[in-house]
Amino acid sequence: MIQRKKDSEILDDIKMRMAKRGTGSLTDEELIALIIKKGSGSMNVTELSRMLLRHCDGLKNIYDMPADIIISQNKGMTQAKVMALKVMIETGIRYFHKRTHDLKMDSPKSVYEYLSVRMKNLTQEYFKVILLNTKNEMINVEDITVGLINSSLVHAREIFRCAILKNAYSVILAHNHPSGDPTPSGNDREVTDKIVEAGKILGIKVCDHIIIGNESYYSFLEKGMID
């Protein structure tokens, strides 16, 4: 009979490998094990981590999935373990954003790479606006709406109020498609046209509207739909 390793032994092995090869050498399963530290009565920490990844379909959904659902679907997961994991993921996201904060948003690809970390696997549509200075450097990213994007929900005044308060020179619009397909809908086109026209009146240029898909994006600028 093969004796199951204790959690402490498993964690020591992971830490030893991390010390030799670096954090980047660890699997998602091993990273989770280091955070939650303990398994359940019937599973060691590795087995619990593996089950969690399977039920959540990878790390990407742990962040957005409510804690009570994770706990109910994964015996052995507690509120403390789930919160620790969410903090770990949030820390990584914030690190990425701070590291790239001063990047110039001078191409649709650079905008997609910046926003896709947070937006490409969301289950609802989020409409955001990136505020830029005269050098195309990001001042801030503002959330405008959550939910189905249409002209009755996305108001130009909300977007340009943010831009005026932060002294933005120009803006980039962005939202995600939970379906994963970034192809614009009729509503997307209507919203974009209205905001572009409002920007012209106010003297704040709308540089682009980027739709974030799971593995790709759609740029109104690249498609010649924004002057």
LOLUMNU-166392 format. One line per field, with one value per residue: x, y, z of N, C-alpha, C, O, CB in turn; residue number from 0; residue in three letters. Coordinates in pm, whole numbers, plus 50000, padded with zeros to 5 digits. Glycine has a CB too. Layout:
# residues N
n.c1 <- X/...;
n.c2 <- Y/...;
n.c3 <- Z/...;
ca.c1 <- X/...;
ca.c2 <- Y/...;
ca.c3 <- Z/...;
c.c1 <- X/...;
c.c2 <- Y/...;
c.c3 <- Z/...;
o.c1 <- X/...;
o.c2 <- Y/...;
o.c3 <- Z/...;
cb.c1 <- X/...;
cb.c2 <- Y/...;
cb.c3 <- Z/...;
i <- NUM/...;
aa <- Ala/...;
//
This chain:
# residues 227
n.c1 <- 50084/50064/50183/50021/50153/50221/50074/50264/50501/50457/50441/50698/50849/50760/50846/51119/51174/51094/51285/51510/51450/51290/50990/50836/50852/50666/50355/50005/49854/50043/50106/49860/49846/50051/49934/49684/49763/49666/49500/49192/48997/48989/49154/49481/49677/49757/49579/49338/49385/49401/49141/48998/49090/48990/48709/48668/48753/49016/49256/49158/48884/48854/48895/48669/48450/48196/48268/48109/48005/48235/48317/48099/48113/48353/48468/48640/48750/48767/48635/48854/49062/48970/48959/49229/49332/49201/49313/49579/49556/49454/49668/49860/49736/49729/50001/50078/49934/50045/50306/50279/50167/50273/50302/50273/49964/49946/49868/49621/49679/49846/49665/49481/49647/49697/49440/49326/49400/49233/48979/48911/48788/48556/48220/48016/47933/48159/48202/48454/48662/48962/49168/49372/49684/49851/50065/49981/49991/49863/49629/49428/49203/48862/48562/48255/47997/47827/47708/47467/47566/47439/47291/47124/47226/47499/47624/47740/47796/47880/48123/48274/48263/48433/48669/48703/48726/48967/49141/49191/49334/49258/49059/49015/48783/48655/48531/48418/48331/48149/48096/48323/48370/48481/48349/48176/47848/47528/47446/47693/47816/47642/47661/47932/47945/47785/47931/48174/48093/48002/48243/48380/48242/48305/48575/48744/48921/48816/49000/48989/48787/48794/48711/48710/48786/48803/49051/49129/49085/48878/48923/48795/48932/49135/48974/48883/48663/48661/48764;
n.c2 <- 49881/50211/50484/50786/51108/51351/51676/51865/51755/51754/52031/52109/51984/52125/52385/52345/52285/52524/52696/52611/52630/52850/53056/53058/52804/52647/52468/52556/52415/52360/52619/52695/52506/52595/52824/52752/52557/52335/52020/51833/51612/51376/51421/51518/51824/51869/51713/51839/52089/52021/51927/52163/52328/52183/52192/52466/52523/52609/52866/53113/53142/53129/53373/53530/53376/53341/53312/53141/52958/52829/52705/52537/52359/52235/52032/52083/52322/52637/52951/53111/52996/53037/53318/53376/53278/53446/53689/53640/53622/53875/54031/53959/54060/54335/54386/54341/54546/54779/54755/54792/55038/55281/55237/55328/55374/55318/55159/54928/54665/54691/54797/54586/54385/54494/54516/54264/54085/54128/54128/53933/53691/53741/53704/53879/54175/54438/54782/55003/55297/55425/55675/55918/56104/56380/56247/56000/55837/55640/55775/55688/55408/55380/55240/55218/55098/54793/54496/54424/54587/54877/55156/55287/55249/55313/55617/55908/56128/56025/55911/56131/56301/56177/56204/56483/56554/56430/56562/56459/56413/56259/55961/55604/55365/55063/54732/54406/54088/53838/53601/53545/53600/53871/54022/54313/54418/54546/54730/54790/54933/55150/55273/55344/55530/55741/55824/55901/56121/56293/56338/56487/56728/56814/56834/56626/56361/56047/55778/55506/55207/54922/54585/54320/53986/53631/53528/53713/54036/54319/54604/54919/55126/55002/54878/55087/55228/55436/55767;
n.c3 <- 50000/49904/50080/50147/50092/50345/50398/50476/50383/50108/50059/50136/49937/49711/49774/49780/49513/49401/49507/49373/49098/49058/49091/48861/48761/48881/48879/48824/49004/49206/49294/49404/49609/49779/49875/49996/50174/50333/50296/50280/50493/50342/50128/50024/50017/49753/49603/49668/49557/49287/49238/49283/49072/48858/48897/48884/48636/48587/48692/48613/48666/48938/49057/48986/49061/49306/49657/49818/49636/49541/49779/49834/49622/49646/49864/50161/50100/50251/50379/50446/50293/50032/50023/50055/49815/49630/49703/49632/49351/49290/49374/49184/48953/49008/49027/48763/48637/48754/48669/48400/48381/48286/48020/47680/47529/47244/47038/46914/46988/47213/47395/47414/47524/47771/47894/47870/48069/48289/48168/47970/48039/48177/48298/48258/48065/48067/48051/47983/48011/47893/48002/47858/47838/47672/47562/47497/47718/47984/48205/48374/48428/48390/48517/48352/48295/48394/48263/48001/47709/47578/47401/47573/47822/47826/47857/47699/47856/48103/48040/47942/48157/48337/48188/48174/48447/48508/48347/48089/47767/47552/47481/47511/47429/47573/47589/47694/47544/47673/47539/47404/47142/46965/46772/46671/46776/46660/46853/46969/46765/46742/46995/46991/46776/46877/47101/46989/46833/47034/47162/46971/46979/47236/47220/47289/47192/47069/47052/46988/46992/47164/47152/47368/47331/47408/47315/47132/46972/46874/46687/46639/46524/46369/46182/46037/46127/46295/46275;
ca.c1 <- 50000/50143/50143/50001/50240/50158/50073/50391/50603/50427/50478/50844/50898/50731/50934/51256/51181/51084/51415/51609/51412/51213/50844/50778/50856/50557/50227/49894/49820/50142/50088/49742/49882/50130/49845/49582/49846/49612/49395/49074/49015/49006/49246/49593/49669/49771/49453/49237/49417/49367/48995/48954/49118/48899/48573/48664/48804/49141/49273/49089/48749/48856/48888/48534/48347/48166/48331/48018/47994/48361/48316/47996/48149/48485/48478/48775/48779/48706/48634/48991/49140/48923/49002/49374/49352/49157/49415/49694/49528/49442/49804/49922/49674/49774/50142/50083/49884/50142/50424/50251/50088/50332/50311/50193/49852/49959/49824/49514/49737/49893/49545/49430/49736/49681/49308/49280/49426/49114/48850/48879/48710/48445/48092/47929/47999/48207/48241/48556/48725/49101/49195/49510/49737/49893/50168/49916/50015/49739/49605/49349/49097/48738/48448/48137/47878/47838/47586/47451/47605/47353/47295/47047/47303/47629/47601/47862/47824/47956/48259/48347/48277/48560/48780/48720/48774/49107/49217/49236/49344/49183/49011/48995/48671/48681/48442/48441/48220/48160/48091/48458/48378/48486/48280/48083/47705/47469/47453/47832/47841/47561/47723/48059/47918/47734/48038/48270/48036/48004/48382/48416/48183/48376/48718/48818/48925/48799/49104/48955/48700/48848/48626/48797/48738/48884/49188/49148/49017/48830/48955/48722/49032/49197/48875/48845/48531/48684/48860;
ca.c2 <- 50000/50333/50579/50921/51208/51452/51810/51933/51698/51804/52172/52116/51947/52236/52496/52309/52300/52667/52756/52572/52662/52974/53046/53032/52661/52578/52456/52623/52327/52379/52754/52691/52428/52681/52925/52696/52491/52211/51952/51801/51484/51268/51463/51603/51959/51861/51660/51943/52192/51966/51926/52302/52373/52114/52244/52608/52534/52684/52981/53233/53154/53137/53515/53585/53290/53372/53222/53038/52855/52752/52623/52433/52263/52177/51996/52107/52464/52721/53093/53162/52947/53105/53458/53378/53260/53567/53791/53607/53657/54020/54084/53942/54153/54471/54395/54355/54678/54881/54737/54839/55161/55389/55202/55410/55306/55373/55062/54841/54546/54725/54812/54451/54314/54552/54493/54125/54015/54139/54132/53838/53576/53784/53646/53990/54279/54557/54891/55084/55401/55456/55817/55938/56239/56422/56155/55868/55760/55620/55846/55598/55328/55401/55154/55297/55016/54647/54438/54433/54717/54937/55302/55342/55232/55379/55757/55985/56221/55956/55893/56257/56356/56121/56261/56623/56559/56385/56640/56370/56471/56169/55841/55479/55287/54919/54643/54264/54002/53711/53488/53521/53650/54017/54089/54413/54408/54672/54820/54835/55036/55268/55336/55404/55649/55848/55874/55970/56251/56376/56377/56593/56852/56854/56848/56513/56262/55904/55718/55370/55125/54786/54481/54213/53849/53540/53517/53810/54163/54391/54745/55005/55205/54917/54846/55209/55271/55559/55852;
ca.c3 <- 50000/49894/50182/50095/50152/50429/50339/50506/50293/49974/50054/50142/49803/49620/49811/49739/49367/49374/49541/49272/48961/49051/49103/48730/48729/48949/48811/48893/49116/49311/49347/49491/49728/49868/49933/50086/50275/50388/50223/50361/50559/50245/50022/50065/49962/49607/49549/49682/49457/49156/49229/49272/48936/48767/48915/48846/48499/48585/48780/48565/48720/49085/49094/48967/49118/49447/49754/49867/49534/49545/49900/49822/49518/49673/50005/50211/50082/50352/50347/50458/50179/49911/50029/50032/49671/49561/49731/49550/49211/49283/49383/49052/48858/49040/48988/48617/48599/48794/48586/48265/48390/48208/47879/47590/47466/47108/46937/46964/47050/47348/47478/47438/47615/47904/47951/47860/48195/48373/48100/47864/48084/48260/48259/48221/47987/48138/47961/48047/47931/47927/47990/47811/47832/47537/47512/47488/47839/48057/48331/48458/48363/48465/48487/48319/48321/48400/48208/47856/47657/47476/47401/47685/47945/47815/47825/47671/47966/48207/47990/47931/48292/48388/48112/48213/48585/48514/48248/47981/47632/47464/47549/47438/47483/47572/47663/47666/47505/47746/47445/47354/47004/46975/46662/46726/46749/46618/46968/46983/46663/46775/47112/46949/46694/46963/47188/46902/46798/47155/47185/46877/47030/47357/47194/47347/47085/47095/46966/46944/47076/47159/47209/47418/47325/47490/47265/47026/46995/46757/46698/46546/46451/46268/46079/45969/46174/46371/46202;
c.c1 <- 50088/50091/50133/50092/50159/50166/50206/50502/50584/50472/50629/50905/50878/50826/51078/51273/51175/51217/51520/51578/51332/51064/50779/50776/50740/50430/50121/49855/49914/50133/49970/49774/49961/50041/49748/49643/49795/49506/49272/49098/49045/49107/49362/49585/49680/49640/49341/49259/49377/49215/48941/48974/49022/48758/48560/48713/48925/49139/49183/48952/48745/48835/48744/48424/48322/48223/48238/47999/48118/48360/48216/48034/48281/48502/48623/48819/48702/48707/48775/49077/49100/48970/49152/49406/49314/49257/49539/49673/49520/49580/49876/49867/49724/49921/50155/50041/49984/50266/50403/50182/50142/50351/50225/50085/49844/49925/49712/49570/49783/49777/49489/49517/49721/49549/49269/49301/49302/48984/48815/48796/48596/48313/47986/48006/48034/48250/48335/48603/48866/49124/49343/49552/49784/49999/50114/49950/49886/49737/49532/49257/48973/48633/48326/48009/47917/47705/47580/47479/47504/47349/47217/47123/47436/47607/47734/47896/47905/48102/48335/48352/48408/48679/48808/48777/48922/49194/49272/49235/49260/49143/49010/48881/48707/48570/48468/48314/48236/48156/48229/48480/48374/48414/48176/47939/47655/47472/47593/47862/47766/47622/47850/48036/47873/47845/48143/48220/48035/48145/48427/48362/48261/48526/48803/48810/48901/48892/49064/48848/48746/48748/48715/48727/48827/49030/49217/49071/48966/48857/48877/48819/49094/49102/48825/48711/48539/48789/48981;
c.c2 <- 50125/50434/50720/51019/51305/51587/51880/51883/51749/51949/52191/52084/52062/52352/52470/52328/52448/52736/52727/52628/52792/52951/53010/52885/52584/52574/52535/52545/52348/52518/52758/52616/52512/52783/52863/52609/52357/52152/51935/51665/51371/51299/51541/51735/51960/51814/51763/52054/52147/51967/52068/52354/52309/52172/52390/52631/52627/52805/53098/53252/53163/53281/53567/53503/53325/53266/53110/52925/52767/52656/52508/52324/52190/52151/52010/52250/52544/52866/53150/53120/53020/53251/53471/53365/53386/53682/53768/53651/53807/54086/54074/54039/54294/54490/54418/54496/54789/54874/54797/54975/55272/55354/55295/55325/55354/55273/54977/54718/54574/54743/54675/54377/54365/54510/54346/54047/54015/54107/54012/53718/53614/53728/53753/54090/54397/54661/54983/55195/55423/55604/55838/56084/56269/56331/56013/55778/55755/55702/55755/55515/55339/55299/55241/55219/54868/54591/54457/54574/54763/55087/55364/55333/55306/55523/55829/56076/56156/55942/56025/56333/56308/56188/56405/56635/56523/56458/56553/56444/56390/56045/55723/55405/55139/54845/54501/54198/53868/53588/53451/53571/53804/54093/54187/54387/54542/54775/54875/54949/55166/55345/55410/55533/55767/55908/55950/56110/56346/56424/56489/56728/56905/56875/56742/56398/56121/55831/55582/55314/54981/54692/54362/54078/53760/53534/53617/53937/54220/54538/54823/55089/55124/54887/54970/55265/55393/55639/55884;
c.c3 <- 50000/49995/50123/50169/50238/50359/50359/50415/50150/49960/50058/50005/49704/49648/49768/49589/49328/49401/49434/49134/48946/49055/48971/48692/48790/48865/48887/49018/49235/49374/49444/49620/49828/49939/50034/50196/50329/50297/50310/50426/50462/50136/50080/49991/49809/49543/49558/49579/49318/49134/49210/49130/48835/48776/48870/48704/48492/48677/48743/48628/48872/49130/49089/49033/49264/49542/49798/49766/49533/49664/49888/49723/49546/49822/50052/50191/50186/50305/50348/50338/50051/49909/50003/49883/49593/49583/49646/49406/49195/49290/49250/48950/48883/49004/48839/48576/48636/48706/48447/48262/48299/48060/47795/47525/47321/46999/46997/47036/47192/47444/47514/47539/47758/47970/47957/47989/48283/48299/48013/47908/48178/48208/48229/48137/48077/48034/48038/47953/47985/47901/47959/47821/47689/47477/47493/47606/47920/48185/48427/48370/48449/48420/48462/48347/48332/48353/48059/47807/47552/47497/47515/47817/47943/47768/47804/47787/48077/48167/47993/48064/48354/48320/48154/48354/48596/48411/48136/47848/47532/47542/47454/47507/47478/47644/47617/47616/47577/47656/47394/47214/47008/46863/46716/46686/46697/46729/46988/46886/46697/46892/47071/46870/46780/47048/47107/46868/46917/47185/47094/46924/47149/47336/47260/47248/47138/46999/46910/47036/47056/47224/47242/47405/47411/47445/47154/47059/46862/46781/46593/46464/46339/46153/46006/46010/46265/46295/46290;
o.c1 <- 50174/49972/50226/50107/50044/50251/50256/50589/50680/50534/50682/51001/50966/50880/51149/51375/51241/51257/51607/51668/51308/51016/50678/50705/50717/50402/50143/49826/49870/50152/49978/49733/49939/50071/49731/49581/49876/49431/49250/49207/49120/49142/49346/49494/49619/49596/49259/49164/49325/49166/48849/48885/48979/48694/48454/48715/48935/49036/49138/48906/48643/48767/48702/48315/48418/48225/48282/47980/48108/48397/48245/47991/48316/48546/48715/48913/48583/48770/48811/49156/49185/49016/49197/49495/49385/49281/49598/49761/49572/49606/49944/49942/49758/49962/50232/50105/50004/50325/50497/50142/50064/50409/50117/50112/49748/49949/49709/49512/49763/49787/49454/49464/49732/49547/49187/49228/49270/48888/48697/48739/48545/48297/47878/48129/47951/48324/48300/48585/48887/49102/49429/49469/49758/50023/50190/49940/49810/49830/49567/49235/48978/48617/48296/47921/48023/47600/47677/47421/47486/47397/47240/47089/47482/47574/47828/48014/47989/48193/48449/48437/48482/48776/48924/48866/48993/49310/49387/49147/49200/49186/49005/48884/48780/48520/48531/48203/48327/48206/48251/48594/48273/48418/48095/47911/47730/47498/47610/47926/47820/47633/47872/48101/47918/47852/48194/48296/48064/48164/48503/48430/48282/48594/48922/48702/48958/48866/49101/48822/48738/48704/48786/48619/48917/49121/49320/49002/49006/48817/48890/48792/49104/49145/48734/48650/48436/48892/49072;
o.c2 <- 50142/50465/50766/51013/51336/51611/51947/51961/51782/51985/52279/52149/52093/52412/52561/52380/52491/52825/52810/52669/52838/52841/52939/52847/52468/52667/52576/52602/52352/52532/52817/52659/52501/52824/52916/52590/52272/52224/52012/51609/51280/51210/51620/51756/52044/51868/51774/52106/52226/52002/52090/52418/52373/52198/52432/52745/52712/52843/53173/53365/53200/53307/53640/53555/53338/53148/52996/52809/52644/52540/52395/52209/52095/52239/51957/52297/52521/52901/53229/53200/53059/53300/53565/53432/53428/53761/53862/53711/53862/54185/54167/54095/54366/54597/54503/54557/54882/54977/54846/55022/55349/55431/55336/55216/55420/55298/54955/54672/54493/54707/54649/54313/54288/54473/54307/53951/53914/54062/53992/53649/53529/53708/53720/54091/54447/54630/55035/55187/55438/55652/55781/56175/56192/56334/55919/55656/55852/55697/55743/55547/55311/55275/55330/55269/54826/54634/54500/54671/54697/55139/55479/55403/55355/55547/55813/56099/56221/55959/56030/56420/56385/56225/56445/56716/56576/56420/56570/56525/56445/56026/55739/55385/55095/54891/54478/54245/53792/53482/53339/53584/53861/54216/54148/54341/54640/54893/54993/55048/55275/55467/55524/55635/55879/56030/56052/56207/56465/56538/56576/56830/57026/56927/56765/56343/56081/55824/55548/55368/54926/54715/54310/54059/53810/53536/53606/53945/54175/54593/54798/55119/55171/54871/54961/55341/55446/55584/55953;
o.c3 <- 50086/49998/50057/50291/50208/50273/50268/50375/50081/49860/49991/49963/49624/49554/49726/49544/49234/49327/49408/49061/48835/49028/48969/48599/48755/48788/49001/49123/49350/49495/49552/49728/49949/50052/50144/50301/50366/50230/50404/50414/50497/50058/50174/49910/49744/49442/49467/49521/49239/49027/49132/49074/48740/48674/48824/48656/48404/48732/48830/48642/48929/49229/49179/49058/49341/49510/49813/49804/49525/49650/49928/49738/49477/49897/49991/50255/50207/50205/50261/50287/49971/49807/49938/49832/49502/49492/49594/49345/49098/49221/49207/48870/48788/48956/48793/48491/48558/48672/48384/48156/48243/47984/47838/47474/47281/46881/47118/47135/47282/47561/47629/47631/47853/48087/48041/48015/48346/48362/47985/47824/48250/48087/48179/48136/48153/47941/48144/47832/48105/47790/48026/47814/47597/47356/47476/47595/47925/48265/48544/48253/48569/48301/48543/48417/48286/48399/47997/47857/47450/47598/47551/47912/48046/47652/47882/47814/48140/48248/48041/48081/48414/48385/48168/48378/48681/48391/48093/47820/47440/47656/47332/47628/47389/47747/47515/47641/47545/47693/47346/47169/47049/46860/46800/46575/46690/46705/47020/46922/46682/46888/47112/46897/46759/47065/47153/46873/46903/47229/47135/46911/47163/47423/47285/47224/47240/46879/46798/47144/46947/47337/47156/47463/47478/47528/47088/47160/46755/46884/46474/46348/46226/46039/45924/45934/46308/46255/46246;
cb.c1 <- 49905/50138/50242/49853/50316/50226/49961/50430/50597/50275/50413/50899/50826/50584/50927/51287/51066/50973/51463/51617/51333/51248/50787/50852/50987/50528/50186/49773/49823/50282/50067/49624/49964/50239/49768/49482/49863/49555/49443/48942/48892/48875/49174/49729/49778/49886/49413/49239/49567/49422/48934/49030/49263/48896/48532/48747/48694/49173/49416/49074/48666/48990/48977/48506/48386/48014/48378/47883/47972/48484/48282/47863/48158/48598/48428/48872/48742/48780/48544/49055/49121/48769/48967/49443/49271/49018/49452/49723/49398/49353/49884/49903/49520/49753/50218/49993/49749/50180/50459/50166/50086/50465/50269/50282/49719/50098/49943/49424/49854/49978/49438/49424/49881/49689/49206/49350/49544/49105/48845/49005/48799/48440/48042/47871/47909/48326/48115/48675/48641/49201/49156/49524/49853/49946/50286/49954/50131/49720/49525/49266/49141/48686/48422/48141/47773/47874/47463/47310/47747/47210/47242/46915/47327/47723/47519/47845/47694/47895/48257/48283/48156/48565/48750/48585/48693/49115/49331/49146/49491/49267/48871/49127/48540/48817/48294/48491/48216/48049/47999/48488/48261/48627/48212/48123/47626/47327/47408/47930/47797/47417/47755/48140/47810/47623/48103/48296/47894/47948/48473/48361/48035/48355/48763/48759/49058/48648/49233/49082/48546/48986/48510/48838/48734/48825/49214/49103/49111/48678/49106/48624/49143/49245/48758/48846/48462/48730/48792;
cb.c2 <- 50000/50392/50577/50963/51285/51458/51894/51911/51543/51792/52247/52020/51820/52282/52521/52163/52222/52730/52704/52421/52550/53049/53177/53108/52600/52645/52307/52637/52181/52356/52854/52624/52305/52753/52996/52613/52583/52236/51817/51800/51449/51236/51547/51533/52045/51765/51532/52001/52225/51823/51861/52390/52340/51963/52230/52691/52585/52729/53026/53227/53038/53082/53599/53597/53142/53383/53300/53099/52919/52846/52709/52495/52332/52270/51851/52015/52511/52707/53170/53112/52796/53098/53519/53265/53141/53609/53792/53456/53590/54072/54010/53800/54149/54501/54268/54251/54705/54864/54590/54738/55210/55426/55056/55476/55333/55423/54972/54796/54493/54853/54898/54372/54329/54704/54567/54055/54078/54277/54251/53789/53477/53938/53555/54058/54325/54521/54970/54997/55534/55367/55893/55889/56257/56565/56152/55799/55823/55474/55977/55678/55177/55545/55052/55339/55035/54596/54500/54389/54712/54876/55354/55268/55086/55303/55825/56068/56277/55818/55838/56344/56317/55968/56256/56698/56466/56234/56715/56246/56477/56131/55864/55391/55316/54887/54681/54192/53982/53701/53520/53377/53592/54060/53985/54551/54365/54651/54747/54717/54986/55227/55231/55305/55617/55796/55757/55889/56234/56297/56258/56561/56829/56750/56982/56471/56267/55857/55704/55278/55144/54778/54440/54240/53797/53401/53377/53753/54264/54365/54769/55096/55255/54786/54772/55187/55158/55529/55982;
cb.c3 <- 50122/49750/50299/50110/50043/50569/50399/50652/50296/49944/50170/50249/49752/49635/49963/49779/49300/49458/49677/49264/48903/48926/49155/48627/48777/49082/48797/48799/49072/49255/49233/49419/49688/49788/49824/50006/50389/50527/50172/50276/50637/50183/49915/50038/50022/49570/49625/49824/49461/49141/49355/49372/48898/48798/49061/48942/48405/48445/48778/48416/48675/49141/49001/48820/49105/49467/49875/49900/49395/49553/50022/49781/49385/49622/50029/50144/49937/50488/50446/50589/50162/49901/50167/50111/49620/49609/49880/49556/49164/49398/49492/49003/48871/49189/49029/48549/48665/48942/48574/48192/48533/48268/47857/47482/47542/47086/46889/46849/46967/47344/47405/47307/47569/47896/47873/47747/48269/48428/48018/47803/48152/48266/48368/48347/47870/48235/47908/48091/47935/47845/48120/47667/47933/47541/47609/47359/47923/48088/48307/48564/48345/48445/48602/48172/48210/48545/48274/47814/47597/47481/47271/47698/47970/47717/47936/47543/48023/48235/47847/47826/48381/48365/47963/48203/48672/48489/48317/47974/47586/47339/47608/47433/47403/47639/47642/47791/47348/47847/47327/47360/46916/46977/46569/46682/46877/46571/47094/46959/46523/46809/47221/46863/46589/47052/47264/46773/46743/47275/47166/46736/47069/47464/47237/47488/47012/47076/47045/46944/47039/47231/47111/47564/47180/47487/47216/46890/47064/46730/46681/46623/46546/46332/46139/45825/46247/46520/46156;
i <- 0/1/2/3/4/5/6/7/8/9/10/11/12/13/14/15/16/17/18/19/20/21/22/23/24/25/26/27/28/29/30/31/32/33/34/35/36/37/38/39/40/41/42/43/44/45/46/47/48/49/50/51/52/53/54/55/56/57/58/59/60/61/62/63/64/65/66/67/68/69/70/71/72/73/74/75/76/77/78/79/80/81/82/83/84/85/86/87/88/89/90/91/92/93/94/95/96/97/98/99/100/101/102/103/104/105/106/107/108/109/110/111/112/113/114/115/116/117/118/119/120/121/122/123/124/125/126/127/128/129/130/131/132/133/134/135/136/137/138/139/140/141/142/143/144/145/146/147/148/149/150/151/152/153/154/155/156/157/158/159/160/161/162/163/164/165/166/167/168/169/170/171/172/173/174/175/176/177/178/179/180/181/182/183/184/185/186/187/188/189/190/191/192/193/194/195/196/197/198/199/200/201/202/203/204/205/206/207/208/209/210/211/212/213/214/215/216/217/218/219/220/221/222/223/224/225/226;
aa <- Met/Ile/Gln/Arg/Lys/Lys/Asp/Ser/Glu/Ile/Leu/Asp/Asp/Ile/Lys/Met/Arg/Met/Ala/Lys/Arg/Gly/Thr/Gly/Ser/Leu/Thr/Asp/Glu/Glu/Leu/Ile/Ala/Leu/Ile/Ile/Lys/Lys/Gly/Ser/Gly/Ser/Met/Asn/Val/Thr/Glu/Leu/Ser/Arg/Met/Leu/Leu/Arg/His/Cys/Asp/Gly/Leu/Lys/Asn/Ile/Tyr/Asp/Met/Pro/Ala/Asp/Ile/Ile/Ile/Ser/Gln/Asn/Lys/Gly/Met/Thr/Gln/Ala/Lys/Val/Met/Ala/Leu/Lys/Val/Met/Ile/Glu/Thr/Gly/Ile/Arg/Tyr/Phe/His/Lys/Arg/Thr/His/Asp/Leu/Lys/Met/Asp/Ser/Pro/Lys/Ser/Val/Tyr/Glu/Tyr/Leu/Ser/Val/Arg/Met/Lys/Asn/Leu/Thr/Gln/Glu/Tyr/Phe/Lys/Val/Ile/Leu/Leu/Asn/Thr/Lys/Asn/Glu/Met/Ile/Asn/Val/Glu/Asp/Ile/Thr/Val/Gly/Leu/Ile/Asn/Ser/Ser/Leu/Val/His/Ala/Arg/Glu/Ile/Phe/Arg/Cys/Ala/Ile/Leu/Lys/Asn/Ala/Tyr/Ser/Val/Ile/Leu/Ala/His/Asn/His/Pro/Ser/Gly/Asp/Pro/Thr/Pro/Ser/Gly/Asn/Asp/Arg/Glu/Val/Thr/Asp/Lys/Ile/Val/Glu/Ala/Gly/Lys/Ile/Leu/Gly/Ile/Lys/Val/Cys/Asp/His/Ile/Ile/Ile/Gly/Asn/Glu/Ser/Tyr/Tyr/Ser/Phe/Leu/Glu/Lys/Gly/Met/Ile/Asp;
//
